[in-house]
Amino acid sequence: MRSLRGFTGAGYAKGRGVAGQALWFAVLNLVFTKWWFPPRLRPPLLRAFGATVGRRVLIRHRVRVQWPWKLTVGDDVWIGEDAWLVNLEPITIGSDVCVSQGALLCTGSHQRRSPTFEFDNAPIVLRPGSWVAARATVLRGVTVGEGAVVGAGAVAHRDLAPGATLLAGGSTR
């Protein structure tokens, strides 16, 4: 039987104190996600909060990043509107990667057999040239191989080989 009251959050470190977290959430919600905030200023703003972001990176409006200090982005990356990077653990995005509209990259999960539902988090890696298509999901611990595609609406719950394509029905080509 599950008892959420006993949840401790063991094994998850946010990486910054409460003041840093609060400042990021204020900037994220009041500036970073807004349509009027110029896309060219989003990478420098992420860098100011500890992210490593390459050159010629395009981040559209309404993109949410949980913790910028746990984010690494290569060169020539596109991140589409409404993408959500829940990086309780590091997310590494290689060069020439496209993360399309509404995509979810989620490094967080829970131990389903834990009576207190403790965290079971792990990093995500998107290798160079990969594509996470519209409304696709990449779950914790997954590496998307070089040139691989997580198709629109698909859920990647395990590693994808280089050049592979995962379709929404779960089949891989």
C-alpha positions in Angstrom: 0.0 0.0 0.0 1.3 3.4 -0.9 1.7 6.1 1.7 2.7 9.4 0.1 2.9 11.1 3.5 6.2 9.3 4.1 7.8 10.6 0.9 11.3 12.0 1.6 12.6 13.0 -1.9 15.8 11.1 -1.2 18.3 11.0 -4.0 17.2 14.2 -5.7 19.3 17.4 -5.4 17.9 20.5 -7.1 21.4 21.9 -7.5 20.7 25.4 -6.2 19.3 26.9 -3.1 15.8 28.2 -2.6 16.7 31.8 -3.7 18.2 30.6 -7.0 15.2 28.3 -7.7 12.8 31.1 -6.9 14.7 33.6 -9.1 14.7 31.2 -12.0 10.9 30.5 -11.7 10.2 34.2 -11.6 12.3 34.8 -14.7 10.9 31.7 -16.5 7.3 32.7 -15.9 7.5 36.4 -16.2 10.0 36.8 -19.1 11.5 33.6 -20.7 8.3 31.9 -21.9 6.6 35.1 -23.2 6.0 35.6 -27.0 7.4 39.2 -26.7 10.8 38.1 -25.3 13.2 37.9 -28.3 14.3 34.4 -29.1 18.0 35.6 -29.5 18.0 36.5 -25.7 16.8 33.1 -24.5 20.2 31.3 -24.8 22.1 34.1 -22.9 19.4 34.1 -20.2 19.8 30.3 -19.8 23.6 30.8 -19.6 23.2 33.4 -16.9 21.5 30.7 -14.8 24.2 28.1 -15.4 23.2 26.3 -18.6 25.8 25.5 -21.3 24.3 26.6 -24.6 26.0 26.5 -28.0 25.8 28.9 -30.9 22.8 29.5 -33.2 20.3 28.0 -30.8 16.7 28.9 -31.4 14.3 28.5 -28.5 10.7 29.5 -29.2 8.3 31.0 -26.8 6.4 29.0 -24.1 9.4 26.6 -23.7 9.8 25.6 -20.1 13.1 24.5 -18.5 12.9 23.2 -15.0 16.6 23.9 -13.9 18.9 25.6 -16.4 22.0 24.7 -14.5 21.2 21.0 -15.4 21.0 21.7 -19.2 23.6 21.4 -21.9 22.7 22.3 -25.5 25.0 22.0 -28.5 25.2 24.3 -31.6 22.4 24.8 -34.2 19.6 23.4 -32.0 15.9 24.2 -32.4 13.5 23.9 -29.5 9.9 24.5 -30.5 7.0 26.2 -28.8 5.5 24.5 -25.7 8.4 22.1 -25.3 8.9 21.1 -21.7 12.3 20.1 -20.3 11.8 18.6 -16.9 15.4 18.2 -16.0 15.5 17.1 -12.4 18.7 15.4 -13.7 20.9 16.6 -16.6 19.6 16.9 -20.1 22.2 16.9 -22.8 21.2 18.0 -26.3 23.8 17.5 -29.0 24.3 19.7 -32.0 21.9 19.8 -34.9 19.0 18.5 -32.8 15.4 19.5 -33.2 13.0 19.3 -30.2 9.6 20.0 -31.8 6.5 21.7 -30.5 5.0 20.3 -27.4 7.7 17.7 -26.9 8.4 16.5 -23.3 11.8 15.5 -22.0 11.3 14.2 -18.5 14.2 13.0 -16.4 12.0 12.4 -13.3 10.0 9.4 -12.2 9.2 7.4 -9.1 10.0 4.0 -7.7 6.6 2.3 -8.3 7.3 -0.4 -5.7 8.4 2.1 -3.1 5.8 2.4 -0.4 6.6 6.1 -0.2 7.0 6.6 -4.0 10.6 7.8 -3.8 12.2 9.4 -6.9 13.8 7.3 -9.6 15.4 10.0 -11.8 18.0 9.7 -14.5 19.5 11.9 -17.2 18.4 12.2 -20.9 20.8 12.4 -23.8 19.8 13.5 -27.3 22.8 12.7 -29.6 23.7 15.0 -32.6 21.3 15.1 -35.5 18.4 13.5 -33.5 14.8 14.7 -33.7 12.1 14.6 -31.0 9.0 15.3 -33.1 5.8 17.2 -32.1 4.2 16.0 -28.8 6.7 13.2 -28.4 8.0 12.2 -25.0 11.5 11.1 -23.9 11.5 9.5 -20.5 14.2 9.4 -17.8 17.4 7.4 -18.5 16.9 7.4 -22.3 19.6 8.1 -24.9 18.3 9.0 -28.4 21.0 7.9 -30.8 22.7 10.0 -33.5 20.2 10.8 -36.3 17.4 8.9 -34.5 13.8 10.1 -34.6 11.2 9.9 -31.8 8.1 10.3 -34.0 5.2 12.6 -33.3 3.3 11.4 -30.3 5.7 8.6 -29.6 7.0 7.7 -26.1 10.7 6.8 -25.8 11.1 4.7 -22.6 14.3 3.0 -23.6 17.4 3.9 -25.7 17.0 4.5 -29.4 19.8 3.2 -31.7 21.5 5.6 -34.1 19.3 6.2 -37.1 16.3 4.5 -35.7 12.8 5.8 -35.8 10.3 5.2 -33.0 6.6 5.6 -34.1 3.7 6.6 -31.9 2.4 3.0 -31.9 5.6 1.8 -30.3 7.1 0.2 -33.4 10.7 1.0 -34.4 12.0 1.3 -37.9 
